Amino acid sequence: MRRSLDTLYRVSGWLSAYFLMMIGVTILGQIVGRLLGVAFDATEISGFCMAASTFLGLAYTLRAGAHIRVNLLVGRFGPQGRRAVEIWCCALGGLALAYFSVNAWMMTYDSLAFGDTSPGLMAVPFWIPQIGMSLGATILAIALFDELFQVLAGKIPEFLDAEAQAIGEELAAATPAQPATR
């Protein structure tokens, strides 16, 4: 199960990077199109790619410890208080994201059922870009519940472990090596 979840988060991160790259590709396509006299609306497609990249990258960045956290406040608690805050945050965040995900999938379905299209030059069916948002929100909800279950099992959340490793690497790089003594 752990391996499957880690693979899900990693694939989500790769999809996020892909859509980020597609923003650049669409902008280059628009530039080349202008040189060739072809109208191509990259603004709308780039916006769709940015939304997909953002939402699909959320779970990956959570697991990597790259989300902004209020460590100044959480750090004031002792180990038990910190654990309680982590449980509360993961539970509340997971529930909020689960609610958001259900509604995002319902909106995606409605867009498909009613044939909603974007108002731009290309008239893209809205359900296509909405899938990235819905999928990314669902994966983030799974990641938050995953972290919640780890904290409830007495383990250190993955985002804290990644953060501690990053701080340790920074400290190791900042401190000069001590000569070996005999």
Secondary structure, DSSP 4 states (H G I P E B T S, - for coil): -HHHHHHHHHHHHHHHHHHHHHHHHHHHHHHHHHHHT----HHHHHHHHHHHHHHHHHHHHHHTT-S---HHHHTTS-HHHHHHHHHHHHHHHHHHHHHHHHHHHHHHHHHHHHT-B-SSSS--BTHHHHHHHHHHHHHHHHHHHHHHHHHHTTPPPHHHHHHHHHHHHHHHHHSPPPPP--
